[in-house]
Structure formats: structure tokens, C-alpha cells
Amino acid sequence: MKTTTLAAVAIVVVLIVGALLSLNYDFAPKPHVEIASFNSTGTSSGSSNGLVNLWFVLNLTNTGTGDVENLTITFSTNKTIESHKQLAYANSTPPNDYIAEFEIGQPCLLEDIKAGETKDFMFYWPVSFDFDTPPLTATLKSNQAILDQATATIPPIPNVKITNFICTGIFHGTKLGPMLDLFSLRYTNLGTTDVENLTVTLNTTKTN
């Protein structure tokens, strides 16, 4: 009889513990945000001489059933780099668009992403022309939990400079033609790799 009583008590204890655990269980959906793509999209002129802005696009997709808040992105490399990087949201509209400065290894807070939503985030990294840029790894987190990682391989940064651009003189054209201004353009590749598909655009302040 005592054995039966002890068994019944044990069953009741298990049921009570199970009920308490179920009351404390967090039924909030786990975040499911993936890095669909992460790659370099090219360069643009930097704000200072000797610097070029290296651009990236990070595409995120929320494949879960709930909105995800407190998303952060952290960039890291296989080298020790002390260099600032800046973030700009591509799909924001004023007054929500802004630029946030942060460094390699520091997290940067992103916008929330709704369930089923896909967003592009644009980043640019000011680096020098002769900078040997290593692969860049992006780590996506939500409330300090890692959701996904991706690595972008950065192509060599072109470094072609115009070393000379002058007017060599004014010459007569054909008998019926206008005067001709002749110019000399010289450029030099100061980088470590060959550069293809170079173009030159000439502009003037005159409307005609």
C-alpha cells in the first residue's frame, strides 16, 4: 500500500513540475532572419584625398512568422584592422535614413524586419587605394544570438590617376570648320593590378 501511495505522490509531483514549466515556457517565435546575399558592389570617391569608398549590399530575409527586433550586424576580418566603416540604409526615406559610424568588430543596430519581409542594407567602407582589403565577414544577431553569417570577397581596388591634362593649343580646322582646341590627357595606374574598361568624361561650364 505504501508503495502505491509513493508512486501516486511521485506522479503528482511530476505533473505539478510539468505544469510549472509549461507556465514559464516562452511561446514567442524564434527569429528566422537569413543573409540572402552579401557582396561588394564597387567603389566611389571618398571624402578625403587618398581614400575610396568601398560599397557593400547586405540582403536580409525574414523567413519566420514573427517580426524581428534588435537586429545587429558585426563585420570582422582575418586581420587586425583599425579603420572606420559607415552604414547607410538604402531603402529608408527621410527622416528615417541616416548614417551610423562604427568600427570593425563593433555591432551596429539595424532596422526591424517584419515577417516575410526582405530588405537591402547598404554599407560603405573608406579605405586607401593601396589597402590590401581582406575578405569581410558579416555576423547577424538578434538579442546577442547569432542568426546567420556570410563572407564577401573584395576585388582589388583600382588606382588610376590623371597625371596630366592640358590644352596643347588652338588650331584651325577645315576651311568651313571651326577652331579646334586640342588637349593632352595622361593617366597612370598606381595600383597593383591591371584596370580594364576605363572611360573618360569631358565637361564644360558652357551650355553649348
VENSULKA-V707147 format. One record per residue. N is the residue number from 1. RES is the residue in one letter. SS is DSSP state (H for helix, E for strand, C for the rest). Layout:
N	RES	SS
N	RES	SS
This chain:
1	M	C
2	K	H
3	T	H
4	T	H
5	T	H
6	L	H
7	A	H
8	A	H
9	V	H
10	A	H
11	I	H
12	V	H
13	V	H
14	V	H
15	L	H
16	I	H
17	V	H
18	G	H
19	A	H
20	L	H
21	L	H
22	S	H
23	L	H
24	N	H
25	Y	C
26	D	C
27	F	C
28	A	C
29	P	C
30	K	C
31	P	C
32	H	C
33	V	E
34	E	E
35	I	E
36	A	E
37	S	E
38	F	E
39	N	E
40	S	E
41	T	E
42	G	E
43	T	E
44	S	E
45	S	E
46	G	C
47	S	C
48	S	C
49	N	C
50	G	C
51	L	E
52	V	E
53	N	E
54	L	E
55	W	E
56	F	E
57	V	E
58	L	E
59	N	E
60	L	E
61	T	E
62	N	E
63	T	C
64	G	C
65	T	C
66	G	C
67	D	C
68	V	E
69	E	C
70	N	C
71	L	E
72	T	E
73	I	E
74	T	E
75	F	E
76	S	E
77	T	C
78	N	C
79	K	C
80	T	C
81	I	C
82	E	C
83	S	C
84	H	E
85	K	E
86	Q	E
87	L	E
88	A	E
89	Y	C
90	A	C
91	N	C
92	S	C
93	T	C
94	P	C
95	P	C
96	N	C
97	D	C
98	Y	C
99	I	E
100	A	E
101	E	E
102	F	E
103	E	E
104	I	C
105	G	C
106	Q	C
107	P	C
108	C	E
109	L	E
110	L	C
111	E	C
112	D	C
113	I	E
114	K	C
115	A	C
116	G	C
117	E	C
118	T	E
119	K	E
120	D	E
121	F	E
122	M	E
123	F	E
124	Y	E
125	W	E
126	P	E
127	V	E
128	S	E
129	F	C
130	D	C
131	F	C
132	D	C
133	T	C
134	P	C
135	P	C
136	L	E
137	T	E
138	A	E
139	T	E
140	L	E
141	K	E
142	S	E
143	N	C
144	Q	C
145	A	E
146	I	E
147	L	E
148	D	E
149	Q	E
150	A	E
151	T	E
152	A	E
153	T	C
154	I	C
155	P	C
156	P	C
157	I	C
158	P	C
159	N	C
160	V	E
161	K	E
162	I	E
163	T	E
164	N	E
165	F	E
166	I	E
167	C	E
168	T	E
169	G	E
170	I	E
171	F	E
172	H	E
173	G	C
174	T	C
175	K	C
176	L	C
177	G	C
178	P	C
179	M	E
180	L	E
181	D	E
182	L	E
183	F	E
184	S	E
185	L	E
186	R	E
187	Y	E
188	T	E
189	N	E
190	L	C
191	G	C
192	T	C
193	T	C
194	D	C
195	V	C
196	E	C
197	N	C
198	L	C
199	T	C
200	V	C
201	T	C
202	L	C
203	N	C
204	T	C
205	T	C
206	K	C
207	T	C
208	N	C
